Amino acid sequence: MKHQENQKYISLKIKEAKKLLILSGEIVILNFLSILPVTAATEEPVLSVVYGQENANQWTGISDRLQATGVKYCVIPLNDVKSAADWGDRRVLFLPNVETLTPTQAIALEEWMSKGGRLIASGPIGSLSSPGVRQLLRSLLGGYWGFSLSDTQQIKPAKTNIPGWANQTGLFGKVRGGVVIPNDMGTESPAVWNSKDNPAAVVTTERSTFMGWRWGTDTASAAELDNAWLKATINYYFTALPPSNRTKKIAGGSQTCSTNVAAAPRGQGISSSPLSPPKTATAPISRPLPIVKPPSSQEAIDQLEQRVRLDVAPNSNDPIDTNQAIALQQELENLIGRVESAHLAVLTDAANVGETISGQKQFSRHLDNYASLPVKEQQTQLASTKLGGLVMGKEQALAQARVIAKNLPQQIAQKNYALARQQWLLAKTSLWQQFPVDQKLAQPEIRAVWLDRGTIVRAGSKAGLAQIFDRLTQAGINTVFFETVNAGYTIYPSQVAKEQNPLIRGWDPLAEAVKLAHERDMELHAWVWTFAAGNQRHNEILNVNPDYPGPVLAAHPDWANYDNLGNMIPVGQTKPFFDPANPEVRQYLLKLYEEIVTRYKVDGLQLDYIRYPFQDPSAGRTYGYGKAARAQFQRLTGVDPLNISPSQPDLWQKWTTFRTEQVDSFVAQVSQQLRQKQPNLILSVAVFPLPEIERIQKIQQNWETWARRGDVDLIVPMTYALDTSRFQRLAQPWIASKQLGATLLVPGIRLLSLPTIGAFDQLQLVRDLPVSGYALFAAENFNNDLQKLFNNTQGRVQSKTSQPIPHRQPFQTAAIRYTALQREWKFVFQNDQLQRSAQKISDFNNQAEVLRSALNQLATSPSPSKLLVAKASLTRFQSQFRVLMSQELKSNSYQVKVWENRLVTIERLLRYGERRVQLRSE
């Protein structure tokens, strides 16, 4: 009886609260009070839902479920969003299944969330957006849509119980969705998929929740499960707020959020004027939103890229969780290590290796006093002593950064979040100023740059091109990826291709470039678009029809590839593609590449766009339905691939495998045929650094297979990031991979919007990891500041002989790099204060000398027996290295790891050389 009375009392109060709020002219969420504590019964939780072209055909299901939850809502048309205010003034925003955001919209969303907005998202949000948008959304959402699951799976609670998330039964059940890849910092997973390794199905942060399925669609999940997650998420964000903040709107947000015909085709929500009857909504088909095109303004991309960096706001007092604290501390310690590693390379390369560090002891005593102060007084002390100022020396900056890194956990534990961020940024800035950017430090390595079509066109003549090559030579660049085939056009007058690029008139840039490169002891590799046959953006430059498919497809329409809706260019993309299964396409491309490598003395060929366009099978967007591919697959299986879907896992896997094998077999064919014509040709591929399974599903690009088979010499992943920690997270999995055989990996660094010192930091990381070089994208972003930096640190020394290039002279490179390692060890042993016995130092030097001798003999006169001796000596030395370095490991673990990485680089060079270099028998 008492329970029933309480229920009646609560119901009465709820009705009274609703009437009061409606009469006061406020927008409310009906029935939402049932999922909030009774204390919140008079508060005003309001939800805004985003409607766009991409979820228009799902809107019936979305609006039906929103109404079934009892959560009243208003609707924001995505196409109207141009600024932060346009996301509205409601506290919570729901983005269901929206896959394309413009840079302007993404930046506006970041600003809106910084003012206290909370975001709920579902499906592969932003997956069709530009790379910069996707990176920004990763930081806002705490993760990204990795790949779709091939069948329905069970969602279950994570093993770790997350406060604020109730593990009620309604949240878990059968769902068809995708794996969400969480970020390293500040992200938790309240639900996981019941499959191998339990990948995340939902990720949440303090300000966002990301559900890994298309909310509101019957093919993905049941209505009851969708509704339970939406209620739980809204409840999570409103109960997490102090009662005084729950009714506060987002400052500066627009109040316009209604249910007009264009905005809310189904479901009526609550209009902005609650005293007037809600307007009748109609189906979206009558007033479709315009197609959202990817951004065409490079300026918008630049603006976005500038903001995609580690989110450490200097004056923010927002809480820092444990994961964030660990990540910040680790990044600072790694940066200290990179600065020290760079200076060690300089010292051991310079004539005066006995550089003094006078004043260090006195400064260390000062830092001891500083470290003993209460953390609240440290900021004042830092400012008063100018420890972070421009006058600080290297040793002082390193010592200060170590103190800050050591104190970071204590400051965070004491909730001094703003001070922790300020000092972290202070240390980073100070350390960046200490990089030795005015002295030579680089060992032999691949230093490649993509020389893009735009820069070639602007050069305009042999003289203009010579100026570019002069600058690259001075900067120490030794390998140029020269854009030779772009959007179906060749940069040179071809007898095979239909048309030379119309922007090139009266000269042959490829012939000139080969000559200019070789005169400067540089390699010239022809960079070609493989299966991408045209480009809408290039059409704009040429002032031709935007839908022009390029000269080759215009002449041979049967060679075209299509998506499952019959589009040559997938929605949201800009390039038509060839059908890799078409024998005539393959024959044409092989003939074209043979012309390039035989008519011109190029040193290598790089395959770009060696893949299919991006797809999302779970969203019904797939590609590869060219005439030849459909016929071949039907002969193999008896089924037209247009008639199958991911819901047929066996057939769908066969279709995915079929398309992947078209790319695999073409790479093998290119390698075999061209090496017969030019045995010394270096074959490289520009590839996406996505996880292998995801990559095969989305673009059918399985480059690990090409590497293991020995089809290619260089794998160049496009690991583009605007800060070093992100770059490391992108590149390191592939650098550490054991799946690449003897193929060398060369990480790509994007120069666009990258600070000059940030570029150097990424280069230093590359030099500290087990790789043999890097590739810079692109020459058009190679500005004067970068020119000066490269001239000073790796520029050509005036001498009769150039440094060896690893992919051309791997054994000589290995010997020189090992000699540099020995110099570093000797310098450290002579100058640090660790107590080592003379016997241990002697044993170490003896073993190191055995390896040096073996590598030098191999470099001087390569042979199978000398290679065997060198490999055996290296293996023996590596196995004992940590024991020999046990004392150094305690005092400087980062540098020991760097040395281990460089030994791995030497090991990989020997493996690569064994495959590439003709070894004479003795």
N, C-alpha and C positions, 0 to 999 in steps of 0.2 A: 504493500500500500504506500509506504513511504517513498519507494522508488517511483511509483506512478505519479504521486503528488509532485515530486521534484521535476519529473519530466513535463508535467502540465505547466509548472511554474516557469521552467526554462522556455517552453514553447511560447507562453504568453509574453515573456520578456523579449523574445526574439521578434514576435509580431509587432510589439510596441516600438522596438528599436527600428524595424524596417519602416514603419509609418513615419516615425520622427525624422529619419534620414531622408525619406522621399519628400516629405513636406518642406524640409529645409533647402530643397533644391540641389542636393548632392547626388552624385552617381554612386551606387552601391552595388555590391555583389550579393545577390539573393542566395540564401541558404549557405553562404560561405561560413557563417558563424557556426555551423554544425561541425566544422573541422578545426575551429579555433577554440582555445580555452574560453570559458564563460567570461573571464575578465576582459576579453577582447570583444565582447558582444556589441559594444557601441562604437567600435572602430570602423574604418572604411577601407578595407582591402579591395583594390580595383585592378583588373587585368586588361591589358591591351593586347590584341592579337593582330599579327601582320598578315595581310593578304597580298599575294602577288601572282604573276602569271604562272609561276611554277607550281603553286599549290591550288590553282583555280579549279582544276579537274578533281581535286580531293576535297573541295570546300564543303560539299554536302556532308561527308562523313565527319569533317572537323567540326562544323557548326552543330551537327546533331549531338556529338559527344560533349561539346561545350555546354549545350543546353541540358543534357542528361546529368551533368555534374552539379547543376544548380549554380554554377559559377557564371554570373552575368559578366559581360565583357563588351568592350567597344573595339572597333576595327580601324587599323591604320593601313592605307594602301601603300605598299612598298614603293611604287613609282613616284609617290609624292615626297619621299624622304630625301631632302637635300642638305639638312643640317641637324645638329643634335636636338634642337627644339622639336623637329618633326617626328621624333620617336615618342613624343607625348609627355605628359606630366604624371602619368600613373607610375606607381612604384615598381610594378612587375610587367615585363614585356615577354610575349610568347612568339617565337619564330618557328612555326611548324613547317618543316620540309622545304625551306627556302635555300636554293643551291647557288644563287648568283647574287652577290652584293657588289656594288661598285666601290672603288676606293673612297669616294666621298661618303657613301653610306657607312662603310666600315669605320672610318675615322669619326664620323658623327656618333656611331654607336659607342665607340670607346669613350668619347667625351660625355655622352649621356650616362654611361655606367659609372664614370668617375664622380658624378654628382650624386650617387647613391642608388642608381637604377639597378634592378636585378633582372637577369636574363634567363629564360627557359628556352631551349632549342631542341629540335628533334630532327632525325634524318641526317643525310650528308650535307649539313649546312655549309654553304660557301664553297663546295667542292668544285664548282665550275668557274669560280672567280679567278682573278689573276693571282700569281704566286704571292705577291705582297699582301693581298687581302687575306689569303689563306693563312699566312703567317700571323697576321694580326688577330684573326679569329681564334687561332690556337691559343694565344695568350689570354684572350677574353673568356674563352670557354674552358680552359684548362686541358684541352686535348683536341683531337681532330678525328674525323671519320676515316678509319684506316682502309677497310675493305668490307664488301658485303659477304655475308655468310651464304653458303650454297643451298641451305635448307633451313627449315624451322628448327629452333633449338630452345632449350629451357633456360629462362632467366632465374637465377637463384641469388640469395644474399651473399655478400662477400664475407669472408671468414672474420675480418676485423669489424667489430661493431662500431659504427660511426655515430657519435652523439648527435641527436637531432633527427636521425632517420629511424622511424619505427619499422621494424621488419614484419609488418602485418602481412597476412597471407595474400591479400589482394594485389600486392605489388609483383608477384612472381607467377610465372606460367609460361606457356608456349608462345614464342614470338619469332617472327622472321625479320631479321635486322642485319646489323653490321658491327664489326669490332671497333670500339672507340679507343684510340691510342692516347693515354693520358700524358700530360707534361710531367717533367721531373719534379717541379716545385708546386706546392700549394694545391694539389689535386688529390681527391679521394674517390674511391669507387664503391658506392653502396650496393651495386648489383653487378654480377658477372655472368658470362655465358657458361653453361655446363658442358664445356668442351675442353680439349687439351690446353693446359696451362691457365684455364679460367680467365680468358681475356675480358676486359671491361665491357659491360653493356651500358652502364651509366657512369658518368663522371660528374663530380660536383666540386665547386669551390665556394668561397664566401659569397660570391656574387653571381654565380651561374650554375645551371644544371643542364647537362647535355645527355639526351636520351638517344640511344643507338638504334632507333627504328623510326619509321615514318608514322608519326602519331596521327590517329584519325583515319587510318586506312584499314579496311577489313582484311586485306591480304597480308598485313603485317602483324596485327595484334587484335585481341578482343577488346570491345568497348569498355568492359569492366576493368581490365588491366590499365588501359590508357587513362581512364578517369581516376583510378586510384593513384597513379603516378602524378597526375596533374595536381590533384588535391594535396598529396603529401608534399610536393615541391612548393606550392604556394604557401602551405602551412609552415614549411621550414623557414621560408624567407620572412614571413610576417612575425612568427613567434620569436625569431632570432633578433628582431628589432626591439629596442626599448619601447614600452607603451607610448611614450610621448612622441615617438617618431613614426608610429604606424600609420597615422593619417597624413603625414607630410607628403606633399607632392614633390616631383623633381623640379628643382629651381630652373626657371627659364623654359620649361617644357610647354609645348603647345597644348591648349585645352581641346583642340579640334580632334575628336576621335568619335566617329559616329557610325551609323549603319546605313549610309546612303546606298543607292543601287550599285554603284561601281565598287564601293568598299566592302560591302558585306552581302554577297549574293544569297547566302542562306543564314538563318539564325538572326534574331533581332537584337540581342544584347540589350543595352539601355542607351537611349539617345542622349545627346548632350543637354537636351531640354526635357527633363523627366516629366514635366507637367503636360507635355504634348504627346499625342499617341505616337508610338514607334512607326517609322515608315516601312512600307512593304518592300521587301527585298526580292530581287529576281535572280535568275540563274546568271552566272558570269558570262555565259556564252554570248549574251546579247550585247555586252559591253566589255570585250576582252581588253586586258591591259596590253600595252605595247610590249614587244619582245625586248627583254633586257639584254643589251649587247655588252660585250666586254669593253672595258674602257679603251678608248682610242687615244686619249691624251697621255702622252708620256709624262707630262708635268704632274698629272694626278698620281701616276705610279711613283714618281720621285717623292712627292709629298708623303705618300703612304710609307715608302721604304725608309724615309728618315725617321719615322716613328716606330718602326718595328725593331725594337732593341730591348735589352734587358730592362724590365720595368722596376726601376729603383728610383722612386721620386724622392728628391732630397729632403723635403720637409714633411713628408707623409708620416703620420703616427699610426697608420693602420697596422694591426697585429701582423707579426711575422711568425708563421708556424714552424714546426720542427724541420719539415722538409725544405722549406725556403732557407732557414738558417744554415742547414748543412750545405745547401747548394751555394749560398753566398760565401761561406767560409772556404769551401773547396775551390771556387773560382778565384778567390783572392790568393790562395796558396799556389794555385797553378800559375797565376800571373806572376807572382814572385819568382817561381821556378823558371818561367820563360825569360824574364829579365836577366836572371843570373846566368842562364844558359847562353843567351846572346852575348853577354859580356865575356863569358869564358871563351867563346869562339873567337871574339875579337882579341883577347889577351894572348891566346895561343897562336894567333895568326900574325900578331904584331911583332916587331923586332924587340921592343922593350917589354918582355913578359914579367918584369919585376915591378909593375905599376904599384905605386905606393897607395896605401889606404890610411894615411896619417889622419888622426882625429877620430878614427872609428871608436877607439876605446873610450875616449871622453864622451862621445855622443851616446854610446851604449849605456854609460852610467846615467846620463840624463834620461834615457828612455826607461831605465829601471825605476827611477823616481816617478816618472809619469805613470808607469803601469801600476804603481802602488796607490795612486790617487783613487778616490771614489769615481765611478764612471760619470757621474753628473758634472764633475769638475774637469774631466779630460778634454771636453770640447774647448773650454776656455783656455786650458793649458796649450792645446794644439795651436790655437789661433795666436796666442801671445808669443810663443816661441818660434812661430812661422815654420813648424815642422813640415807643413804641406805646401809651402810656398815655392816659388820658382828657384829660390836660392839653395834649395836642398840638394845635396849630393846623392850619388847612387847608394852608398852604404847607409846614409841617413834615411833615404826613402825606403830602402828594403827593411831596415830595422823598425821604422815606424809601421810599415804595412804588416810586419809580423806581430807587433803588439796589437794592432787593430784586429787582425784575424784571430788572435788568441782571446781577446776580450769580447768578441762578437757574441758568443753564446751567453756570457754573463749579462751583457747589455740587454739581450732579447729576453732572458729569463726575468730581468728586472723591469721589463716592458718599456725600456728606453728605445722604442722603435725608430723614432725620428733621428736620434743621435746615432744609432747603429747604421742607418742608411747614409747619413751625412759622412760618417767616417769611412764607410765602405767606398763611397764615391770619391772621397778625398784621397784614399789610398790608391784607387785605380788610376785617377788622374795623375797623381804623383809618380806612380810606377811607369805609366805610359811615357812620361817625360824623361825617364831614365833609359829608355831603349837606346842603344848605340847606333843611331841612324846616320852617323857621319863617318863610319869606318867599315872597311871591307870585312865580311865575316862568312860569306857563303862558300860552301864546298861545291864540288861538281854536282849538278842536279839538272833535271829537266826544267827549263824556264820557258814555258810556252805562252803564247798569247793568240787569241782569236782575232784575226784581222778581218773585220766585217765589211760587207758590201758597201754600206754607207760611207765608211772611211775611204774605201778604194775609189768610189765615185767622186768624192770630194777632192781626192788627190788629183784626179783629172789628167795626169800625164806621167811620163817616166820620171820627170824631175820632181813632181810632187810625191810620187811613190818613193823615190830615193830619200827624200827628207824623212819619211816615216821609218824607213829601214835604218837610217842613220841613228835616229832617236832610240829605236829598239836595240840596236847594237850597243850604243853607249850604256844602255840600261842593263846589259848583260843577258838579254833575251837570246836564246839559242834555237828556238823552234817556233815557227809561225804556222798557224792553221789559217790558210788563205781561202776566203769564201769564194768558191769556184762555181758551184751550182746552187742557185737560190730561186725558189718559187717557180721552178721549171725553166728558168733561163740560165745560160752559161755566161760566165764573165769574159770568156774568150770566144773568138769566132770558130764555131765548131762545124765539122762536117757530118756530125751525128745528130746533134740537138737541132730543134726546129728554129730557135732564135737566140741570138746573143742579147744580153740585157740592153734594152733601149737606152738606158742611162749611160752606157759606155759607147762612145763613138770614135772610130778612127784609130784605135790602138788595141793592143793585146796585153792587158794587165798581168795575166798569168805568166806569159813569156818574160816580161820585164821583172816580175817578182822573183821568179826562179833565179834569174841572173843576179839580181841585187842581193838576194839572200846568200847565194854561194860565194859571191865576192867578199862577203862579210863573215864567212865561216858559220853561217846559220843554215838550218834545215827549213825547207819549205814543204809543207804538207797540204795537199788540196782538200779543202773542207767542202763536202757535198751534202745537199739535202737528198735523202734516199727516197722515202715513200711519200713525203709531202710534196705535192705537185704544183701548188699555187699558194697565193696569200692575198686575202682581201685588203690588208693594210698596204701591201706593195701595189695593189691595183689603184689605191688612192694616190700614191706617189706618181704613178704613170698616167693618172687621169683616165682610166678605163673603167668599164662596167664593174661594180663591186663584186658581181657574181662570176666574173671571168675566171675560169678554172686554171688558167695558165696555158702556155702555148702547146704543151704536149697533149694535155687532156682535150683541149679544143680541137686538135687534129685527130685524136683517137679517143672518142667518148667511151668506147667499149672497155678502155683500160681503167675506168674510174671505179672507185670503191664507194659504198653507200652504207648508211645506217639502216636500222630496221624500219624506219619510216620513209625510206627512199630519198633521204637527203645526202647529197655529196659532201656537204660541210655540216658536221653535227651542230646542233643548237648550242649557242654560246661559244663556238670556236670560229676560227678564221681561215682554216686551211683545208682544201680538198686533198684526198690521198689517192695514190695508186692502189690497185689490187695486187698484193704481193703474190697471189696464187696464179696470176695471169702470166703464162710463159712469154708472151710478147713484151710485157713490161720488164720482166727479168732480162730478156735478151737485149732490150734497148738500154737498160741501165748498165749492164755488163759491157756492152759495146762502147758506151759513153765513157765509163771509167777506164777502159782499156785505152781509149784515145788519149785520155788525160795522162796516164802513167807512161805511155810509150812516146807520144808526141812531145811531151814536156819532161824535163829531167827532175820531176818532183821526187822528194825523198820519202813521201808517205801519202796516204789517203785516209781521211777521216770521214766516217759515216755518221751523219746526223739524221734525226727523224727516222731512225731505223726501228720503226715500231708502227702500231696502229694509233689512231686518235684516242683520246681519253674517253672511257665509257663507264657506265654504272649499270650492270645487268639487273640489279634489284629494283632499279627505278625504271626499267624498261627502255634503257638507252644503250644500245649495243651497235657494233660496227663490224664491217667485214663482208658485206653481202654483195660483193662484186659478181658480175656474171660468171667469171671463171671459177671463183671460190664456191659459189652455190652449186655449180655443175659438178665440180670435183667432189665436194662433200656428199652430194646426193649419190654419186656413183659408189662412194665408200660405204655409206650407211643406209642408203635407200630413203633418206629423209632430206627434204629441203630445209636448210638451217633457219629460214624465215618462219618455219612452222614449229620451232621448238623454243623453250624458255628455260630459265634457271630452275623452274619447278620440276624439271625433268633432269635430275642431277647427272645420270649416266650419259645421256645424249649431250647435255650441256658441257660436260667435261670433255667429251670427244670434240665438240665444236671449238672449245677454247684451245685444246691441244692442237687441233688442226691449224688454227690461225697462228699459234705460237711457232709451230714447226715451219710455216711459210717464211717467217723471219729468220729462224735458226738456219734453215737450209740455204737461204740466200746469202747470209754472212759467210757460210762455209764455201759456197760457190764463188763468191767474190775473192775470198782468200786464196783458194786453190788456183783460180784462173789467172789472177793478177800476179801471183808470185811466180807462176811459170814464165810470165813475160818479164817481170822485174824481181828477181830473187831477194834483193836487198830492200824491197819496199817495206816500210813500217805501216801497219794497218791499225788504226785506232777507232774508237767509237765513243760518241758523246751520249751519255745515258742518264736515266733518272735514278736517284738514290732511294727508291722506295723499297720496302721489304719485298722479298722475292714473290711470295704468294700474291700479295696485293698488286704487284707490278704485272704479273702474268694475267691476272683477271682484268686489269684496267687498260693495259696497253700492249699486252702480249710480247713483252720485252724480257727475254731470259738470258741476260748477258753473262751470268755465271757459266752457263753452258759453253758460250763462245770462248770464254777464257780458259776453261778446263781443256777444251779440245785443241787449244793452240791456234784457233782461227785468227785471233787478234793479238797484237803486241801490247797495246795500251788501252786500259779502261779509264775513261775520263768522266767521272760522275759529276753532275752539276750540283755541287754542294754549296749553294749560294746562301749566304746569311750575312746580316749586318752586325753581328757581334761574335766574338771568338767562341764563347760557350756554345752558341747555337751551331756554329760551324763545326765544332768538335763533335757535337751530338749527331750531326748529319754524316760526317765523314768517318768517324772512328769505327763504326761497325763494319764498314767495307775495308778499311785499312787493316783491321784485325782478322778479316775473313780468311779461312783456310780453303775456300772454294774456287780460287782463281788460278790454280796451277802455277805455271811459270810466267803468267802475264803480269805486267807492272800496272799499278794503279796510280793515277795522277789526279788528285782532287782539283775541282774547279773552284775558283774564287771570283765572285762577281764584284767588279769595281764600282758599279753604279751606286751612288749615294754612300759609298763606304769611306769613312774618314781615312786620311792618309796613314795616320799612326795605327788605326784599326786594321788597315791592310797589312802593315808590317807585323802586327800582332798575330794575324792569321798565318802569315808566312813563317813566323817563328814557330808557331805550333806545328806546321807542316814539317819544319826541320827537326822538331823534337819527336816526331812520330816516325814509324817505320815505312816511309815512302821515299821515292827518289826524285820528287819534284812537284810542280804545280802547273796549272793552266789559268790564265787570267782572261776574264770576259769583261770587256773586250777593248780593242785598241781605241775605239771612239771615246772611252772613259779614261784613257791614259793621259792625265793632266800634267802640268808642269811640276806640281809638288811631288807627285809620284815619280816623275822623271828624275828629279833631284835625289829622292830617297833611293831609288834603284841604282842610279849612277854611283852613289857613295857606298852602298852596301854590297852590291854584286856586279857593278859595272866592269867592263872589259879592262884588263890591265894591259898596258902597251908591252907586248911581247911577241915573239915569233910564233908561238904555239898557243892555241886556245885550250881551255879546259875540255876534257872529254864530255860527251853527252851520254848519259846512262843508257838510253835505249840503243845507242849506236856502238858504244865502247864500254860495255858493262864491267869487264875485268879491270880495265885501267881505272874506271871510276871507283870500283871497290877498293883497290889498292890505295888510291889517294885519300879516300874518305877514312880508311882505317889509320893511315899515318896521322891524320888530323886528330883522331880519337886518342892515339898514343900521346900526342902533345898535350891534350887536355888532362889525361891521367897524370902525367909527369908534373904538370903545373900544379895540380891540386895537391899531389903528395908533397911537393916542395913548399907549399905556401899555407896549408891548413895546420891546425894545432893538434890533430889527432896523433896519438902515440902508436906508431907501428914499428914492429921490430924490423931490423935491417934484413933479416932472413925472409920475412913475408914479402917485403918490397922486392927483394931479389927474385923470389920465386915467381911473383906476379910478372915482373919485367921479362923474365926468361920465357915464360909461356906466351906472353904477348909478342915477344920477338920471333918466336917460332911461327906464329900466325902471320906476322908481317912479312917474313921471308917467303912463306908459301904464296901469299897473295902477290907479292912483287914478281916472283918467278912466273906465275900464271899470266900476269899482265904483260910481261916482257915477251913471252913466247908461249901462247896458249896451246895446250895439248890435253888429251884425255887424262893422262897420268898426273899432270900438274893440277888439273881441276880436281881430281880425286883427292890429292894430298891437301889442297886448300880447303875443300869441304870437310875433310876429316879433322884438320887442325881447327877449323872454326867451330865445329860441333863440340870438340873436346874443350875448347876455351869457353864456349857459351855455358856448358854444363857446370863449370867451376867458377863462373864469373861472380855469382852472388856470394860465394864463400870468400873469394878473394877480396870482394868489396864489402864485407860484412860491417866493418867499422864506418865506412863512408855511407852505407845504407841507413845507419841510425841518424847520422847528422844531416844528410842531404839525399833523401829518398827520391826526390824528383829527378835530380841529375843522374843518379844511378839508373833510373828507369829510362831516361833519355839515352844513355849509353847502351843499354840493352836494346832499345829500339833501333839504334844505329847499327848494331851488330845484326839485327834481323834484316835491316835494309841490305847489308852486305850479303847475307845469306840469299835474299831474293834476287840480287843482282847476279850471283853465281848461278842460280837456278835458271834465270832468264837467259844468261849468256850461254849456258849449256844447250839451250834450245835454238838460239839465234845464231851463234858464232860458229863458223866452220873450224873445228879443231883438227889440227894436223897430227897425225900419229908420229911418234918418235921412233 
